[in-house]
Amino acid sequence: MGTVFSFDVRGGEPTAVRAALDEAVAGLRRVDEVFSTYREGSQVSRLARGELTVDACAPEVAEVLELAAEAERVSDGWFRTSYRGGLDPTGIVKGWAVERAARRVAAAGASGVSVNGGGDVQLLGTPGTGRPWRVGVSDPLRPGGLAAVVSTAGAAELAVATSGSAERGAHIVDPRTRRSAVTDLVAVTVVAPRLTWADCWATAAFAMGSREGLRWLESLDGVEGLLVTAGDEVRCTGGLAGWLG
C-alpha cells in the first residue's frame, strides 16, 4: 500500500498475541496483493479491466465495495471508489485493513493495541492501567510540529485519520470534476471509533472544503474533526475538545 505500518501491542498471553500479530501482518500483505492498483495482476486491477467479476474475487473485495458504497451514500457522493474514472477502492482499503489488523490482535487477548498505517491509527483498549493512548496530529504548515494531541481517555476504541495535501501533494480528487480537489484546506483530521470510516470521512471532508466539510462532519454521530486551511486557520467540530489531551 506504499506506506509503513507499525504495531504497539500491550498485555495478553505472549504466544497467542504473537501468532495473532503474525496473522495480522500477513493479512496486510494479502490486502496489498488483492487491492493494489499498481499490480497488474491484482484482483482489483483485473476487476477494473473486466477480467474478473466480484463473485470471482476474494470475499474481501465484495466486503470493501459494500463499505465503499455506504461511504458514498453517507457522504452524498463526495467519497467514491473511482479515481479519475476508473475503479480504485484504495481510499477505503487502508483504513479498513488497519482496523481489521488491530481487531485481530485484540481478539487474541491483548489489552491494548495501536496500529498505525501511514499516520492513520486505530486504537483499542489501553496501553496500561489508568493510561489512555495519545496520538499527535502533525501540523501541516509547520513540519515537525503538532496541531493537536488526541487522547482515548474514556473510550474503548478510537481512530484518528488525516487527509490532505501537505505530504502527498494534490492526490485527492473532486468527484464532480474528476480532477484534483481545489479547496481552502491543507489537512483534515477525523476522530471516530472506527478507522474504516474516519479515513473515508477525512477524505470526503477535504474535497468539500472547510465550510461544507465542517458542517457535514458536525452532522455525523460520534465523529469529530479538525480542519486546517492554507491561511493557517484551524476549524474544529464542537465535540473535538473532549478528545484532546
Backbone as CSV, one residue per row, in Angstrom:
resi,resn,N_x,N_y,N_z,CA_x,CA_y,CA_z,C_x,C_y,C_z
1,MET,0.814,-1.212,0.000,0.000,0.000,0.000,0.849,1.264,0.000
2,GLY,2.145,1.089,-0.179,3.019,2.233,-0.335,3.250,3.030,0.929
3,THR,3.151,2.381,2.090,3.380,3.101,3.335,3.901,2.142,4.385
4,VAL,4.210,2.673,5.573,4.760,1.879,6.667,3.661,1.612,7.690
5,PHE,3.612,0.387,8.206,2.667,0.010,9.245,3.441,-0.317,10.518
6,SER,2.929,0.118,11.654,3.579,-0.210,12.923,2.536,-0.652,13.939
7,PHE,2.932,-1.587,14.806,2.056,-2.137,15.837,2.639,-1.833,17.211
8,ASP,1.785,-1.439,18.142,2.145,-1.316,19.553,1.124,-2.144,20.306
9,VAL,1.575,-3.259,20.881,0.663,-4.219,21.495,1.027,-4.394,22.964
10,ARG,0.025,-4.334,23.830,0.248,-4.465,25.269,-0.604,-5.599,25.838
11,GLY,-0.017,-6.354,26.782,-0.753,-7.375,27.519,-1.060,-8.611,26.694
12,GLY,-1.773,-9.533,27.317,-2.152,-10.775,26.658,-1.123,-11.867,26.819
13,GLU,-1.519,-13.084,26.508,-0.612,-14.229,26.565,0.343,-14.139,25.375
14,PRO,1.656,-14.100,25.622,2.614,-13.792,24.556,2.514,-14.674,23.315
15,THR,2.361,-15.980,23.492,2.324,-16.864,22.333,1.101,-16.585,21.460
16,ALA,-0.049,-16.420,22.105,-1.282,-16.159,21.353,-1.211,-14.801,20.655
17,VAL,-0.685,-13.815,21.362,-0.602,-12.481,20.778,0.384,-12.464,19.608
18,ARG,1.513,-13.142,19.762,2.495,-13.192,18.672,1.902,-13.871,17.440
19,ALA,1.158,-14.953,17.631,0.535,-15.640,16.497,-0.471,-14.719,15.802
20,ALA,-1.254,-13.989,16.595,-2.227,-13.062,16.006,-1.534,-11.922,15.281
21,LEU,-0.428,-11.452,15.832,0.329,-10.386,15.188,0.873,-10.852,13.843
22,ASP,1.392,-12.090,13.800,1.882,-12.634,12.528,0.752,-12.733,11.510
23,GLU,-0.439,-13.154,11.977,-1.593,-13.246,11.082,-2.007,-11.863,10.575
24,ALA,-1.943,-10.878,11.463,-2.330,-9.519,11.073,-1.388,-8.960,10.019
25,VAL,-0.089,-9.193,10.183,0.892,-8.718,9.205,0.692,-9.430,7.868
26,ALA,0.471,-10.741,7.926,0.213,-11.495,6.697,-1.064,-10.994,6.023
27,GLY,-2.053,-10.618,6.836,-3.294,-10.095,6.283,-3.091,-8.770,5.554
28,LEU,-2.234,-7.912,6.092,-1.938,-6.646,5.422,-1.242,-6.887,4.087
29,ARG,-0.348,-7.843,4.052,0.337,-8.158,2.787,-0.655,-8.725,1.775
30,ARG,-1.580,-9.538,2.268,-2.599,-10.113,1.387,-3.490,-9.010,0.817
31,VAL,-3.846,-8.033,1.640,-4.662,-6.906,1.174,-3.949,-6.176,0.046
32,ASP,-2.661,-5.966,0.190,-1.902,-5.281,-0.857,-1.919,-6.090,-2.155
33,GLU,-1.798,-7.398,-2.039,-1.803,-8.252,-3.231,-3.155,-8.215,-3.941
34,VAL,-4.234,-8.179,-3.167,-5.580,-8.227,-3.745,-6.026,-6.872,-4.279
35,PHE,-5.722,-5.792,-3.517,-6.318,-4.489,-3.819,-5.392,-3.493,-4.509
36,SER,-4.127,-3.801,-4.643,-3.208,-2.826,-5.225,-3.591,-2.476,-6.660
37,THR,-3.695,-1.174,-6.929,-3.957,-0.717,-8.295,-2.664,-0.579,-9.086
38,TYR,-1.528,-0.817,-8.423,-0.231,-0.740,-9.099,0.237,-2.106,-9.586
39,ARG,-0.424,-3.162,-9.140,-0.089,-4.519,-9.574,-1.030,-4.918,-10.708
40,GLU,-0.482,-5.187,-11.843,-1.309,-5.557,-12.995,-2.139,-6.801,-12.731
41,GLY,-1.583,-7.730,-11.919,-2.278,-8.990,-11.697,-3.133,-9.026,-10.452
42,SER,-3.267,-7.911,-9.740,-4.109,-7.919,-8.540,-5.570,-8.115,-8.938
43,GLN,-6.357,-8.615,-8.002,-7.766,-8.858,-8.315,-8.501,-7.567,-8.633
44,VAL,-8.172,-6.489,-7.937,-8.847,-5.222,-8.218,-8.467,-4.688,-9.595
45,SER,-7.211,-4.842,-9.984,-6.809,-4.402,-11.326,-7.523,-5.215,-12.395
46,ARG,-7.614,-6.523,-12.184,-8.301,-7.377,-13.153,-9.804,-7.100,-13.160
47,LEU,-10.354,-6.794,-11.983,-11.773,-6.441,-11.906,-12.037,-5.159,-12.692
48,ALA,-11.148,-4.197,-12.556,-11.313,-2.919,-13.259,-11.245,-3.097,-14.771
49,ARG,-10.455,-4.081,-15.221,-10.328,-4.326,-16.666,-11.422,-5.245,-17.190
50,GLY,-12.291,-5.721,-16.310,-13.370,-6.596,-16.736,-12.966,-8.040,-16.892
51,GLU,-11.796,-8.419,-16.358,-11.319,-9.801,-16.481,-11.868,-10.697,-15.382
52,LEU,-12.376,-10.095,-14.302,-12.964,-10.843,-13.199,-14.300,-10.206,-12.833
53,THR,-15.166,-10.996,-12.229,-16.376,-10.467,-11.612,-16.123,-10.357,-10.111
54,VAL,-16.947,-9.619,-9.437,-16.797,-9.500,-7.983,-16.929,-10.870,-7.330
55,ASP,-17.850,-11.684,-7.822,-18.050,-13.019,-7.242,-16.826,-13.907,-7.395
56,ALA,-16.018,-13.643,-8.410,-14.820,-14.451,-8.640,-13.631,-13.963,-7.814
57,CYS,-13.777,-12.832,-7.175,-12.697,-12.269,-6.360,-12.765,-12.826,-4.935
58,ALA,-11.735,-12.538,-4.159,-11.739,-12.901,-2.743,-12.923,-12.230,-2.058
59,PRO,-13.489,-12.848,-1.026,-14.659,-12.272,-0.346,-14.422,-10.855,0.163
60,GLU,-13.177,-10.538,0.487,-12.869,-9.201,0.993,-13.186,-8.104,-0.020
61,VAL,-13.126,-8.426,-1.302,-13.396,-7.420,-2.335,-14.847,-6.966,-2.257
62,ALA,-15.766,-7.913,-2.174,-17.177,-7.565,-2.050,-17.426,-6.797,-0.766
63,GLU,-16.773,-7.200,0.323,-16.939,-6.507,1.608,-16.519,-5.047,1.500
64,VAL,-15.352,-4.815,0.913,-14.835,-3.449,0.798,-15.715,-2.617,-0.133
65,LEU,-16.157,-3.193,-1.229,-17.006,-2.445,-2.158,-18.351,-2.089,-1.525
66,GLU,-18.880,-2.964,-0.668,-20.124,-2.652,0.039,-19.911,-1.517,1.031
67,LEU,-18.788,-1.542,1.743,-18.464,-0.461,2.674,-18.282,0.860,1.924
68,ALA,-17.624,0.779,0.776,-17.401,1.990,-0.023,-18.717,2.560,-0.535
69,ALA,-19.641,1.697,-0.887,-20.955,2.167,-1.335,-21.679,2.883,-0.203
70,GLU,-21.520,2.371,1.018,-22.122,3.042,2.169,-21.456,4.397,2.415
71,ALA,-20.133,4.463,2.254,-19.421,5.737,2.410,-19.886,6.746,1.367
72,GLU,-20.111,6.289,0.154,-20.596,7.183,-0.902,-21.991,7.701,-0.569
73,ARG,-22.828,6.833,-0.016,-24.185,7.246,0.345,-24.163,8.289,1.463
74,VAL,-23.397,8.014,2.511,-23.354,8.918,3.667,-22.752,10.270,3.289
75,SER,-21.766,10.249,2.399,-21.093,11.495,2.010,-21.765,12.199,0.833
76,ASP,-22.903,11.687,0.405,-23.624,12.259,-0.739,-22.740,12.337,-1.977
77,GLY,-21.931,11.297,-2.165,-21.120,11.191,-3.368,-19.749,11.834,-3.292
78,TRP,-19.415,12.465,-2.177,-18.088,13.087,-2.073,-16.989,12.045,-1.891
79,PHE,-17.344,10.873,-1.406,-16.396,9.755,-1.376,-16.860,8.731,-2.394
80,ARG,-15.934,8.325,-3.284,-16.282,7.344,-4.308,-15.146,6.356,-4.506
81,THR,-15.490,5.192,-5.077,-14.484,4.166,-5.336,-13.932,4.281,-6.750
82,SER,-13.869,5.481,-7.247,-13.283,5.681,-8.567,-12.228,6.766,-8.476
83,TYR,-11.220,6.656,-9.318,-10.163,7.662,-9.353,-9.962,8.057,-10.806
84,ARG,-10.373,9.286,-11.118,-10.293,9.777,-12.497,-10.982,8.818,-13.475
85,GLY,-12.107,8.238,-13.029,-12.927,7.443,-13.926,-12.782,5.950,-13.812
86,GLY,-11.709,5.459,-13.158,-11.503,4.022,-13.053,-11.749,3.507,-11.647
87,LEU,-12.028,2.215,-11.507,-12.251,1.609,-10.201,-10.992,1.714,-9.361
88,ASP,-11.128,2.287,-8.153,-9.989,2.431,-7.255,-10.506,2.552,-5.825
89,PRO,-10.618,1.423,-5.107,-11.134,1.464,-3.738,-10.075,1.768,-2.682
90,THR,-8.884,2.210,-3.090,-7.803,2.402,-2.121,-8.122,3.488,-1.103
91,GLY,-9.086,4.375,-1.385,-9.450,5.393,-0.416,-10.065,4.832,0.848
92,ILE,-10.565,3.614,0.781,-11.151,2.976,1.967,-10.337,1.775,2.434
93,VAL,-9.535,1.209,1.555,-8.850,-0.047,1.865,-7.879,0.079,3.032
94,LYS,-7.072,1.140,3.056,-6.052,1.224,4.108,-6.684,1.300,5.488
95,GLY,-7.665,2.183,5.667,-8.311,2.297,6.973,-8.974,0.997,7.388
96,TRP,-9.656,0.368,6.441,-10.305,-0.922,6.715,-9.279,-1.976,7.097
97,ALA,-8.160,-2.025,6.381,-7.133,-3.041,6.636,-6.462,-2.830,7.990
98,VAL,-6.184,-1.588,8.333,-5.556,-1.297,9.627,-6.510,-1.642,10.767
99,GLU,-7.775,-1.265,10.630,-8.751,-1.596,11.669,-8.886,-3.109,11.830
100,ARG,-8.945,-3.817,10.728,-9.071,-5.270,10.790,-7.861,-5.901,11.464
101,ALA,-6.664,-5.398,11.153,-5.444,-5.921,11.774,-5.460,-5.684,13.279
102,ALA,-5.871,-4.505,13.695,-5.912,-4.181,15.123,-6.896,-5.089,15.853
103,ARG,-8.057,-5.306,15.267,-9.065,-6.137,15.921,-8.628,-7.603,15.980
104,ARG,-7.886,-8.042,15.005,-7.388,-9.429,15.015,-6.453,-9.645,16.201
105,VAL,-5.580,-8.682,16.472,-4.646,-8.818,17.597,-5.389,-8.681,18.923
106,ALA,-6.319,-7.744,19.014,-7.073,-7.566,20.246,-7.883,-8.818,20.586
107,ALA,-8.409,-9.486,19.558,-9.205,-10.690,19.778,-8.390,-11.829,20.367
108,ALA,-7.069,-11.754,20.236,-6.194,-12.789,20.785,-5.905,-12.562,22.263
109,GLY,-6.447,-11.477,22.827,-6.291,-11.255,24.255,-5.438,-10.070,24.649
110,ALA,-4.926,-9.315,23.685,-4.138,-8.130,24.021,-5.036,-7.104,24.704
111,SER,-4.510,-6.449,25.728,-5.310,-5.461,26.458,-5.246,-4.081,25.832
112,GLY,-4.255,-3.866,24.994,-4.128,-2.596,24.301,-3.472,-2.792,22.956
113,VAL,-4.045,-2.205,21.908,-3.493,-2.347,20.558,-3.546,-0.998,19.855
114,SER,-2.419,-0.620,19.274,-2.354,0.562,18.415,-1.715,0.134,17.107
115,VAL,-2.424,0.347,16.008,-1.871,0.046,14.688,-1.879,1.342,13.881
116,ASN,-0.723,1.700,13.374,-0.540,2.935,12.614,-0.200,2.575,11.178
117,GLY,-1.031,3.035,10.260,-0.773,2.808,8.845,-0.585,4.131,8.138
118,GLY,0.651,4.544,7.965,0.928,5.797,7.276,0.346,7.020,7.950
119,GLY,0.270,6.997,9.284,-0.249,8.144,10.020,-1.704,8.044,10.411
120,ASP,-2.409,7.040,9.907,-3.793,6.795,10.301,-3.793,5.669,11.319
121,VAL,-4.445,5.875,12.465,-4.256,4.998,13.616,-5.572,4.446,14.143
122,GLN,-5.578,3.136,14.413,-6.687,2.503,15.130,-6.190,2.126,16.510
123,LEU,-6.943,2.544,17.541,-6.571,2.321,18.930,-7.651,1.514,19.617
124,LEU,-7.248,0.459,20.328,-8.176,-0.391,21.059,-7.635,-0.609,22.465
125,GLY,-8.514,-0.630,23.451,-8.068,-0.856,24.816,-7.206,0.286,25.333
126,THR,-6.259,-0.055,26.207,-5.377,0.955,26.785,-3.942,0.431,26.819
127,PRO,-2.963,1.341,26.874,-1.569,0.901,26.966,-1.172,0.500,28.380
128,GLY,-2.007,0.767,29.369,-1.721,0.404,30.756,-2.843,0.880,31.665
129,THR,-2.842,0.396,32.889,-3.899,0.748,33.827,-3.963,2.255,34.043
130,GLY,-5.155,2.803,33.800,-5.349,4.228,34.018,-4.663,5.128,33.013
131,ARG,-4.172,4.563,31.932,-3.461,5.355,30.924,-4.179,5.261,29.580
132,PRO,-4.403,6.382,28.913,-5.004,6.348,27.580,-3.924,6.326,26.502
133,TRP,-4.296,5.894,25.323,-3.443,6.108,24.157,-3.477,7.600,23.816
134,ARG,-2.369,8.121,23.318,-2.332,9.523,22.882,-1.689,9.568,21.499
135,VAL,-2.283,10.341,20.602,-1.821,10.419,19.207,-1.593,11.884,18.839
136,GLY,-0.398,12.188,18.394,-0.107,13.536,17.935,-0.568,13.737,16.504
137,VAL,-1.201,14.868,16.245,-1.652,15.223,14.898,-0.667,16.236,14.326
138,SER,-0.015,15.863,13.238,1.007,16.732,12.653,0.421,18.061,12.185
139,ASP,1.184,19.114,12.380,0.814,20.432,11.874,1.196,20.480,10.401
140,PRO,0.231,20.597,9.491,0.551,20.536,8.064,1.351,21.741,7.557
141,LEU,1.365,22.816,8.314,2.062,24.026,7.884,3.393,24.232,8.589
142,ARG,3.686,23.399,9.586,4.924,23.521,10.345,5.534,22.139,10.535
143,PRO,6.349,21.688,9.595,6.937,20.352,9.672,7.613,20.110,11.020
144,GLY,7.275,18.973,11.627,7.830,18.627,12.921,6.995,19.113,14.086
145,GLY,6.009,19.969,13.828,5.144,20.485,14.880,3.849,19.707,14.987
146,LEU,3.109,19.950,16.066,1.837,19.288,16.286,0.692,20.287,16.265
147,ALA,-0.383,19.912,15.601,-1.589,20.741,15.589,-2.472,20.413,16.779
148,ALA,-2.382,19.170,17.287,-3.199,18.737,18.417,-2.691,17.383,18.898
149,VAL,-3.141,16.990,20.092,-2.879,15.651,20.616,-4.213,15.048,21.011
150,VAL,-4.533,13.890,20.440,-5.790,13.199,20.701,-5.567,12.140,21.772
151,SER,-6.469,12.088,22.754,-6.401,11.103,23.836,-7.610,10.186,23.769
152,THR,-7.400,8.910,24.090,-8.513,7.951,24.077,-9.189,7.829,25.436
153,ALA,-8.872,8.699,26.375,-9.442,8.600,27.720,-10.959,8.478,27.656
154,GLY,-11.478,7.412,28.257,-12.917,7.188,28.282,-13.457,6.402,27.112
155,ALA,-12.597,5.987,26.192,-13.059,5.249,25.005,-12.378,3.886,24.927
156,ALA,-13.148,2.855,24.609,-12.576,1.524,24.425,-11.932,1.392,23.060
157,GLU,-12.373,2.214,22.113,-11.783,2.205,20.778,-11.887,3.593,20.169
158,LEU,-10.866,3.959,19.423,-10.843,5.277,18.789,-9.888,5.230,17.613
159,ALA,-10.214,5.993,16.591,-9.363,6.055,15.406,-9.091,7.504,15.061
160,VAL,-7.913,7.751,14.491,-7.520,9.084,14.069,-6.993,8.977,12.643
161,ALA,-7.588,9.738,11.724,-7.181,9.686,10.315,-7.055,11.098,9.769
162,THR,-6.032,11.303,8.944,-5.794,12.614,8.345,-5.682,12.497,6.837
163,SER,-6.349,13.399,6.136,-6.213,13.517,4.685,-5.816,14.950,4.362
164,GLY,-5.000,15.112,3.325,-4.600,16.461,2.952,-3.534,16.467,1.889
165,SER,-3.013,17.646,1.630,-2.036,17.831,0.551,-0.635,18.138,1.060
166,ALA,-0.455,18.215,2.386,0.830,18.653,2.930,1.970,17.704,2.588
167,GLU,1.719,16.393,2.646,2.797,15.426,2.440,2.774,14.800,1.050
168,ARG,1.595,14.525,0.512,1.499,13.809,-0.763,1.101,14.706,-1.924
169,GLY,0.947,15.991,-1.675,0.530,16.882,-2.746,-0.936,16.699,-3.081
170,ALA,-1.333,17.166,-4.254,-2.746,17.150,-4.660,-3.133,15.776,-5.190
171,HIS,-3.483,14.857,-4.280,-3.840,13.495,-4.691,-5.314,13.180,-4.464
172,ILE,-6.044,14.085,-3.800,-7.469,13.872,-3.557,-8.267,14.481,-4.706
173,VAL,-9.197,13.699,-5.232,-9.938,14.108,-6.426,-11.325,14.615,-6.060
174,ASP,-11.727,15.689,-6.715,-13.093,16.187,-6.608,-13.968,15.278,-7.467
175,PRO,-14.916,14.540,-6.873,-15.710,13.584,-7.656,-16.585,14.234,-8.716
176,ARG,-16.826,15.521,-8.592,-17.663,16.207,-9.585,-16.895,16.509,-10.856
177,THR,-15.601,16.825,-10.711,-14.789,17.214,-11.869,-13.821,16.129,-12.310
178,ARG,-13.589,15.139,-11.426,-12.591,14.095,-11.655,-11.180,14.681,-11.789
179,ARG,-10.989,15.842,-11.221,-9.670,16.476,-11.171,-9.285,16.696,-9.714
180,SER,-8.048,17.089,-9.479,-7.595,17.323,-8.108,-8.517,18.316,-7.414
181,ALA,-8.873,17.988,-6.174,-9.757,18.859,-5.412,-9.049,20.174,-5.105
182,VAL,-9.690,21.259,-5.444,-9.150,22.591,-5.165,-10.006,23.200,-4.063
183,THR,-9.479,23.256,-2.843,-10.211,23.798,-1.704,-9.292,24.724,-0.917
184,ASP,-9.824,25.304,0.160,-9.018,26.163,1.020,-8.294,25.380,2.104
185,LEU,-8.381,24.046,2.058,-7.814,23.209,3.112,-6.435,22.658,2.750
186,VAL,-5.635,22.423,3.793,-4.393,21.673,3.616,-4.455,20.334,4.350
187,ALA,-5.348,20.216,5.332,-5.470,18.944,6.046,-6.783,18.868,6.802
188,VAL,-7.312,17.647,6.881,-8.486,17.345,7.699,-8.161,16.117,8.531
189,THR,-8.311,16.224,9.845,-8.145,15.079,10.735,-9.497,14.726,11.325
190,VAL,-9.842,13.453,11.265,-11.120,12.974,11.791,-10.870,11.998,12.929
191,VAL,-11.643,12.152,13.994,-11.599,11.255,15.153,-12.943,10.543,15.224
192,ALA,-12.913,9.218,15.240,-14.132,8.413,15.263,-13.780,7.041,15.831
193,PRO,-14.760,6.231,16.206,-14.448,4.912,16.759,-13.719,3.984,15.791
194,ARG,-14.084,4.031,14.505,-13.554,3.065,13.536,-12.738,3.764,12.455
195,LEU,-11.555,3.222,12.191,-10.686,3.824,11.190,-11.242,3.662,9.779
196,THR,-11.993,2.610,9.537,-12.613,2.435,8.217,-13.357,3.699,7.811
197,TRP,-14.159,4.225,8.743,-14.958,5.407,8.430,-14.168,6.697,8.618
198,ALA,-13.328,6.775,9.635,-12.557,8.002,9.862,-11.734,8.361,8.631
199,ASP,-11.138,7.361,8.005,-10.321,7.587,6.813,-11.180,8.117,5.656
200,CYS,-12.338,7.509,5.459,-13.241,7.966,4.390,-13.735,9.379,4.644
201,TRP,-14.145,9.647,5.891,-14.734,10.958,6.188,-13.703,12.074,6.067
202,ALA,-12.440,11.789,6.415,-11.396,12.814,6.274,-11.198,13.161,4.802
203,THR,-11.205,12.158,3.945,-11.040,12.388,2.509,-12.211,13.176,1.931
204,ALA,-13.420,12.764,2.285,-14.610,13.450,1.768,-14.666,14.895,2.239
205,ALA,-14.384,15.125,3.525,-14.443,16.482,4.065,-13.399,17.382,3.414
206,PHE,-12.219,16.834,3.114,-11.191,17.630,2.446,-11.686,18.083,1.068
207,ALA,-12.292,17.171,0.327,-12.781,17.515,-1.011,-13.874,18.573,-0.952
208,MET,-14.648,18.599,0.133,-15.733,19.562,0.270,-15.248,20.987,0.525
209,GLY,-14.098,21.125,1.183,-13.657,22.448,1.611,-14.050,22.699,3.055
210,SER,-13.477,23.730,3.662,-13.622,23.917,5.105,-15.063,24.174,5.553
211,ARG,-15.802,25.018,4.844,-17.146,25.369,5.307,-18.089,24.179,5.211
212,GLU,-18.189,23.573,4.039,-19.091,22.442,3.851,-18.587,21.216,4.596
213,GLY,-17.269,21.018,4.604,-16.696,19.864,5.290,-16.968,19.897,6.780
214,LEU,-16.811,21.067,7.402,-17.080,21.186,8.828,-18.555,20.954,9.124
215,ARG,-19.428,21.533,8.318,-20.863,21.357,8.522,-21.245,19.894,8.429
216,TRP,-20.691,19.200,7.436,-21.019,17.788,7.248,-20.491,16.929,8.383
217,LEU,-19.255,17.155,8.816,-18.702,16.374,9.922,-19.522,16.576,11.190
218,GLU,-20.018,17.789,11.407,-20.852,18.058,12.580,-22.137,17.232,12.554
219,SER,-22.580,16.841,11.364,-23.840,16.104,11.242,-23.688,14.611,11.517
220,LEU,-22.463,14.113,11.622,-22.228,12.684,11.784,-22.111,12.328,13.268
221,ASP,-22.851,11.323,13.704,-22.810,10.885,15.098,-21.452,10.278,15.447
222,GLY,-20.902,10.676,16.586,-19.670,10.081,17.079,-18.437,10.468,16.301
223,VAL,-18.523,11.497,15.471,-17.409,11.910,14.613,-17.021,13.349,14.945
224,GLU,-15.718,13.582,15.090,-15.210,14.933,15.312,-14.106,15.221,14.310
225,GLY,-13.868,16.493,14.050,-12.864,16.831,13.049,-12.087,18.087,13.372
226,LEU,-10.882,18.154,12.843,-10.016,19.319,12.927,-9.579,19.655,11.507
227,LEU,-9.894,20.853,11.047,-9.608,21.262,9.676,-8.631,22.430,9.694
228,VAL,-7.578,22.342,8.896,-6.575,23.395,8.821,-6.569,23.958,7.407
229,THR,-6.734,25.266,7.287,-6.773,25.911,5.977,-5.382,26.375,5.556
230,ALA,-5.256,26.662,4.280,-3.981,27.173,3.757,-3.630,28.515,4.375
231,GLY,-4.628,29.221,4.886,-4.398,30.501,5.541,-4.083,30.364,7.015
232,ASP,-3.796,29.137,7.467,-3.422,28.850,8.854,-4.579,29.080,9.828
233,GLU,-5.786,28.846,9.356,-6.952,28.907,10.230,-7.338,27.491,10.625
234,VAL,-7.598,27.291,11.909,-7.979,25.971,12.417,-9.460,25.993,12.768
235,ARG,-10.211,25.055,12.195,-11.636,24.938,12.469,-11.914,23.551,13.037
236,CYS,-12.727,23.497,14.089,-12.979,22.229,14.771,-14.476,22.003,14.955
237,THR,-14.877,20.743,14.989,-16.249,20.403,15.346,-16.440,20.656,16.838
238,GLY,-17.697,20.788,17.240,-17.996,21.189,18.604,-17.506,20.244,19.682
239,GLY,-17.453,18.941,19.378,-17.066,17.978,20.409,-15.618,17.551,20.396
240,LEU,-14.815,18.148,19.525,-13.412,17.699,19.419,-12.645,17.910,20.717
241,ALA,-12.923,18.990,21.421,-12.174,19.300,22.644,-12.223,18.153,23.650
242,GLY,-13.293,17.368,23.620,-13.418,16.242,24.539,-12.424,15.135,24.307
243,TRP,-11.786,15.138,23.132,-10.796,14.113,22.801,-9.357,14.632,22.826
244,LEU,-9.163,15.860,23.198,-7.811,16.418,23.213,-7.215,16.315,24.618
245,GLY,-5.920,16.033,24.672,-5.280,15.978,25.983,-3.995,15.219,25.988
